[in-house]
Amino acid sequence: MKLRFAERMRDVPKSFIREILKAAADPKIISFAGGLPNPDLFPVEGVQEACAKVLRDDGQNVLQYTTTEGYPPLREFIAERYRAKKGLAIRPDEILITNGSQQGLDLLGKILLNEGDGAVIEKPGYLGAIQALSIYKPVFHSIPLHDDGVDASLAKRIFQKNPIQLFYSVPNFQNPSGVTYSKAVREELAAALKEYGVLFVEDDPYGELRFMGEDLPSMRNYLDGDSILLGSFSKIVAPAFRMGWICAGKEIMEKLVIAKQAADLHSNSFSQRVLYQYLSDCNIDDHIAAIRCVYKNQRDAMAESIDQYLPSEIQRTNPEGGMFLWLTLPDGASSMMLFQAAVERNVAFVPGYPFYVDGGGENTLRLNYSNADESTIKEGIQRLAQAWVRMGL
């Protein structure tokens, strides 16, 4: 039988990182490729106790179907944390629990994008967003990232010349670059968004992982609540829960709930209950503080090793939090060629070009520092330096 697939699947890219991870699966390889949290920091005992407690105290209800919007106490926890940490007046009914923030991207594309609609994304941009939104066939407009965030004046010019449905962004410790928007960039960008009525989607999976510098306001603070927030417990508790959320106003939330009902009825209710029990019984701020401490040491080890072993013409970003660091090779150098040479020396990373929706980035690459200890990071960067020398550039 000859299969005929939907047109929407024609140009949707594979997850490039998942393909790279196959090449990096050999245990001999030091992998800086995946965006993996450090498993040594997973709260195994706390989760184990929470799991036993919810089954013991309310097992029959825990294992039943639940509401699409999610477990109410968990939604209340998220809303209260926004109030306490970000000064955002968010209500629990503005929170929808999703299967990771990745499902949130898919639902937003489903309810907001028609084929040909304009969507703005960072350059380089998050691969998961590129893949999720590509299914709905928008016209992407990409805006280059600088050390302090996107070029807000270019964003305004794009808004002037093109009908834009949404602007997707990771303002804190961006994936893949590690860049954070400065306060000045946030203010200028917010003014342009409001002037042209562009919906802003603020994805913030790394915001609580700041280990240097000062916290900055959410873009929502500047947009009078007229934006969408995406969040996740994957980086601050554990990714296996697949617990994320969307925060949106009533009109958007009504459509999101319908789309989610059609997709999966509701997110894993057992995981929601166990996660909430863990959050109730344990101090999540203490846990996050421990993550920050470890990640800072790992980030410092990578930055120092790059400065020591790689030539000065290779530029790096200087992340103050999160999980990623970005390298830019000299013009004409190929990160794919470097990847092949690096894998031969048992070290892997993600070449940068898939993070660009409109071409370019062949001389860039992403490094993850959260899933390797300091000595392993040093050894891996030394191997990367050997691969660079082998290329003869």
Secondary structure, 3 states (H helix, E strand, C coil): CCCCCCHHHCCCCCCHHHHHHHHCCCCCCEECCCCCCCHHHCCHHHHHHHHHHHHHHHHHHHCCCCCCCCCHHHHHHHHHHHHHHHCCCCCHHHEEEEEHHHHHHHHHHHHHCCCCCEEEEEECCCHHHHHHHHCCCCEEEEEEEECCEECHHHHHHHHHHCCEEEEEECCCCCCCCCCCCCHHHHHHHHHHHHHHCCEEEEECCCHHHECCCCCCCCHHHHCCCCCEEEEECCCCCCHHHCEEEEECCHHHHHHHHHHHHHHHCCCCHHHHHHHHHHHHHCCHHHHHHHHHHHHHHHHHHHHHHHHHHCCCCCEECCCCECCEEEEECCCCCCHHHHHHHHHHCCEECEECHHHCCCCCCCCEEEEECCCCCHHHHHHHHHHHHHHHHHHCC
